[in-house]
Amino acid sequence: MKVTRVVVAFPIILACLVSMHGVADQNPLLGSAEEGKVKAVLCSGCHGLNGEGKIMPDGEPAIPLLAGQIPGYLVKAMYDYKTDKRVDPVMNAISKGLTDADIANLAAYYSGLKAQ
């Protein structure tokens, strides 16, 4: 019975994903990369101008890379910081000042950048 549900649901999910492809700036749930770029000025001091993050001299990441990340991951991470499920004093404070739209816009912007 479970296999039948998956087989039936898969084409529906696929159709939804295909119909959303390329319309991030038109769908408010996905966010606007253009508006995210404006808001990203707040993030650039730590995460870099292009979301490249920062690496320690020993090669270990000090500040996470944001460029090219999956939008859903970025949104979840920001909500986890905003609700204190993830703890970092700087990120907790910054995320509390972001609206849902800000978070979606930042995710759209950073996910569209190429990781360097």
C-alpha positions as CSV (number, residue, x, y, z in Angstrom):
1,M,0.0,0.0,0.0
2,K,2.9,2.4,0.8
3,V,4.5,1.9,-2.5
4,T,1.3,2.8,-4.3
5,R,1.2,6.1,-2.5
6,V,4.8,6.9,-3.4
7,V,4.2,6.0,-7.0
8,V,1.1,8.2,-7.2
9,A,2.6,11.1,-5.3
10,F,5.9,11.2,-7.2
11,P,4.5,12.6,-10.5
12,I,2.5,15.2,-8.6
13,I,5.6,16.3,-6.6
14,L,7.7,16.3,-9.8
15,A,5.1,18.5,-11.6
16,C,5.1,21.0,-8.8
17,L,8.9,21.2,-8.8
18,V,9.1,21.6,-12.6
19,S,6.4,24.3,-12.5
20,M,8.3,26.3,-9.9
21,H,11.7,26.1,-11.8
22,G,12.9,29.5,-12.7
23,V,10.2,31.5,-11.0
24,A,11.9,32.3,-7.6
25,D,11.6,36.0,-8.1
26,Q,7.9,35.6,-8.9
27,N,7.0,33.4,-6.0
28,P,7.0,35.1,-2.6
29,L,7.5,31.7,-0.8
30,L,10.8,31.2,-2.6
31,G,12.1,34.7,-2.1
32,S,13.6,37.3,-4.3
33,A,17.3,37.1,-5.0
34,E,17.4,40.8,-5.9
35,E,16.0,41.8,-2.5
36,G,18.2,39.2,-0.8
37,K,21.3,40.9,-2.3
38,V,20.3,44.1,-0.7
39,K,19.8,42.5,2.7
40,A,23.0,40.4,2.3
41,V,25.0,43.6,3.2
42,L,24.3,42.7,6.8
43,C,25.9,39.3,6.3
44,S,28.9,40.3,4.3
45,G,31.1,41.4,7.2
46,C,31.4,37.8,8.4
47,H,30.4,35.6,5.5
48,G,32.2,37.7,2.8
49,L,30.9,39.8,0.0
50,N,30.1,36.8,-2.1
51,G,29.0,34.4,0.7
52,E,32.4,32.7,0.5
53,G,32.8,32.4,4.3
54,K,36.2,32.4,6.0
55,I,38.8,29.7,6.4
56,M,41.3,29.5,9.3
57,P,45.0,29.3,8.4
58,D,44.9,25.5,9.2
59,G,42.2,25.0,6.5
60,E,39.3,24.6,9.0
61,P,36.2,26.7,8.3
62,A,35.7,29.6,10.7
63,I,32.6,31.2,9.1
64,P,30.4,29.0,6.9
65,L,30.1,29.3,3.2
66,L,26.7,30.5,2.1
67,A,27.2,30.7,-1.7
68,G,25.6,27.8,-3.6
69,Q,23.9,26.3,-0.6
70,I,20.5,24.7,-1.0
71,P,17.8,27.3,-0.2
72,G,15.8,25.0,2.1
73,Y,19.0,24.4,4.2
74,L,19.6,28.2,4.5
75,V,16.0,28.8,5.5
76,K,16.0,26.1,8.1
77,A,19.4,27.2,9.5
78,M,18.1,30.8,9.9
79,Y,14.9,29.7,11.6
80,D,16.9,27.4,13.9
81,Y,19.1,30.4,14.9
82,K,16.0,32.6,15.2
83,T,14.3,30.1,17.6
84,D,17.5,29.3,19.4
85,K,17.6,25.7,18.2
86,R,21.1,26.5,16.9
87,V,23.2,28.5,19.2
88,D,25.6,31.2,18.1
89,P,25.3,34.6,19.8
90,V,25.9,36.7,16.7
91,M,23.6,34.6,14.4
92,N,20.9,34.3,17.1
93,A,20.8,38.1,17.5
94,I,20.9,38.9,13.8
95,S,18.2,36.3,12.8
96,K,15.8,37.6,15.3
97,G,15.7,40.9,13.4
98,L,14.8,39.2,10.1
99,T,11.3,38.7,8.7
100,D,10.2,35.6,7.0
101,A,10.5,37.4,3.7
102,D,14.1,38.5,4.5
103,I,15.0,34.9,5.2
104,A,13.5,33.7,2.0
105,N,15.2,36.5,0.0
106,L,18.6,35.8,1.6
107,A,18.2,32.1,0.8
108,A,17.3,32.9,-2.8
109,Y,20.3,35.2,-3.2
110,Y,22.9,33.0,-1.6
111,S,21.7,29.8,-3.3
112,G,22.1,31.5,-6.6
113,L,25.8,32.4,-6.1
114,K,28.6,30.1,-7.2
115,A,30.7,28.7,-4.5
116,Q,34.3,29.8,-4.8
